[in-house]
């Protein structure tokens, strides 16, 4: 089941709103992962959703 699909713009807003607090607590970790965080921030998978959506069940888990 493909759950909680978040559109790219929403994901970017989430990153921008949570990263400063995370940086204050885990500065070294954020700096170490800066390259990966930047790539994920830019990676827009919205166009893939219609393709992969068909590969997952529409049933929900109880």
C-alpha positions in Angstrom: 0.0 0.0 0.0 1.3 3.4 -1.0 0.5 5.7 2.0 0.9 9.3 2.8 2.1 10.5 -0.5 3.5 14.0 0.0 3.8 16.4 -2.9 7.2 17.8 -3.5 6.4 21.4 -2.5 4.9 20.2 0.7 8.0 18.1 1.4 10.2 21.1 0.8 8.1 23.2 3.2 8.5 20.4 5.8 12.3 20.4 5.4 12.5 24.2 5.6 10.3 24.2 8.8 12.0 21.4 10.6 15.7 21.5 9.6 16.6 24.6 11.7 15.5 22.9 14.9 17.2 19.7 14.0 20.3 21.7 13.1 20.3 23.2 16.6 20.3 19.7 18.2 22.3 17.6 15.7 24.5 20.2 13.9 27.3 17.7 13.1 24.9 15.2 11.7 23.1 17.7 9.5 26.5 19.0 8.2 27.6 15.4 7.5 24.3 14.7 5.6 24.1 18.1 3.9 24.7 16.6 0.4 22.0 14.0 0.8 19.6 16.5 2.3 20.2 18.9 -0.7 19.6 16.1 -3.2 16.4 15.0 -1.6 15.2 18.6 -1.4 15.7 18.9 -5.1 14.4 15.5 -6.2 10.9 15.9 -7.3 9.1 12.5 -7.7 5.6 14.0 -8.3 5.7 12.7 -11.9 6.4 9.2 -10.7 3.4 8.9 -8.5 0.9 7.9 -11.2 3.2 5.1 -12.4 4.0 3.6 -9.0 0.6 4.1 -7.6 -0.6 1.3 -9.8 1.9 -1.1 -8.3 0.5 -0.8 -4.8 -2.7 -2.2 -3.2 -5.4 0.3 -2.4 -6.4 -1.6 0.7 -5.6 -0.2 4.1 -4.0 -2.1 6.9 -6.0 -2.3 10.1 
